[in-house]
Amino acid sequence: MYAARSLALNTRTMSNSSTQNRTALLAGATGAVGRHLLAKLLADDRYTEVHVLSRRPIAAAESKLHVHEIDFERLDKYAALFDVDDVFCCLGTTMKQAGSREAFRRVDHDYVVRLAQLANEGGAQRFLMISAVGAHPKSMFFYSRVKGETEQEVMAAGPHIVHILRPSLLLGERKEHRPGEEISKQIMPLFNPLLGGPLKKYRGIQAEAVAQKLLDLALHGGSGQQVHHCF
């Protein structure tokens, strides 16, 4: 089993010499992390084209933004879009939203693995995705087990360069209302200072910070297949 590591990148001290004229494909652009990542990709001059796979319309005010309204059950129809440098996957749902274990697995596992396969087949250089702290294919918890199985299969099916982020509770505003998470978001900042050492990975983190880490990894994360805790 691969080893996870924490992520601490200071992009201001890194060279941009090999990061110009990049193209990106983003799935999950309307979620908590995805919408921040989309904004960052559009604002970054190093990216000349940004393609978005979405189930619903997204305002396309930027000339380099190309929104593709798709049915994720028919991802193969859009294989030609994966001829990019970086494929970002910010897809994710909850058991409540999905309505069943089968529907949850379809989004958080099946779609994600197929995106990685298409990235590899389409010639993308990198696949970057969000998982979750505690992900393990043999976890006794269904959610963590699905996340762990997804990580393993993405590693096997994706491009040579794969970066997986395992955030804990995502802080920040969401479009949908999740009462349980809202309570946790109020409490977590109080506990974060108490979570040190190996417990740091359980600290809540702003969704925008996770988006920035994904972008940092795409531009400066190096080669190979890696799993990162982020806090």
Order of alpha helices (4+ residues) and beta strands (2+ residues): beta-beta-alpha-beta-beta-beta-alpha-alpha-alpha-beta-alpha-beta-beta-alpha-beta-alpha-beta
